[in-house]
Amino acid sequence: MTETTIRIVEALRAVPRGKVSSYRDIARAAGLPNGARQTARVLHALTEKLSLPWHRIIRADGSLALPPCHGREEQTALLRGEGVEVDERGRVDMNRYGITAGCGA
């Protein structure tokens, strides 16, 4: 893994159960101010291999990125199982559940 990938993985693992972070904030915590897409690529490539908490990473506006019938239902169930409220539109209140990666709960 590259140093950049390692920093992204560390930021992903820092998101605690019951909280969410955004692709943007994970990238910023890893030192990549414009690296939201890089965060998504790391999640896509390494989630299974490294057991990353993919379900805790959402868009900065609080919406789930996965579309219905393509993972949204699983992500919603996993988040709700951790106590995170997801509304019927697939949105999470970032003021209540969001954290800036690397800053803890």
N, C-alpha and C positions, 0 to 999 in steps of 0.2 A: 504494500500500500504506500501511496505517496504521503508526504507530510501533511498536505492539504486534506487528503482523505481521512487521515488519522484525527486531525483536528475536528472535522465534521462529525466523525463517529463519536468522539468524546463529548461534543456538544449535544448530540442526539441522546446519548446515554445519561446526560445530566437532567433531562426532563423527567421529573418525578411522576409517579402514579397519581392520577387524579388531576393532572395539569396538562396543558397543551402549549405548544410553541409553534411559531410559523417557520416556513422554509427560509424566509428572509432573516429572521432572528437567529436561526441556527447558523446560517452563513456568516452573519455578522460576528457571532461568538467565535467562529472559526477563523476570523480575520479576513473574510471575503465580503466586503460591503455590497457587492453586486452578484453574489453567488447563489441566489435562491435556486436556480436551475441545477447548479452543481450539487446542492443538497438533495434535490429530487433524484438526480442520477445515482448518487451514493445510496440512497434509500432503495432505489429500484435494483441496483446491482448487489447490494450486500445485506439486505434485511434478513433473508433466510440464513445465510452463512453465519452472520454475527448476532442473530436474534435481536435486531434493533427494534425499538418501540415506534414503529412506523405510524401506528394509529394515532399517536400523540402529536403528529406534525400536520398542521393545516395551513390554509391561506392566512395571510396577515389580517384579512377582514373578518376572520372567524368562520369562514365557510370551509366545508370539506371539499377537497379537490377531486376526489373520486366521484364519478357519475353513478347514478342509480344502476343497479344490475352489473356493476363493474368494480365492486369493492366497498361502495358506500355503506351498504347494510352491515357488513362485517365491521367496518371501522366504527360505525355508530354503536353497534352492540358492545364492542371492546371498550369504547369510551364510557358508555353508560355503566358498564360493569365496574368501572373505576370511580363512578360517582360524578362523571362529567355530564351535564345536561346538554343534549343535542336536540334542537327543535325540529319540527316536521320539514323544514326547508334545508336541513343539514347544516345548521349554523350553531356555533358555540359562542357564548359570551366571553370575549377575550379579557374584559375587565375583571371577571370573576375567576376564570380558569387559566388565563394565559400567563405565561412567564417569559421573561427574556432569557433565552438559553444561557447557561453558565452563571445565572444569578440565583438559582434555587427557587424554592416555593415562596 
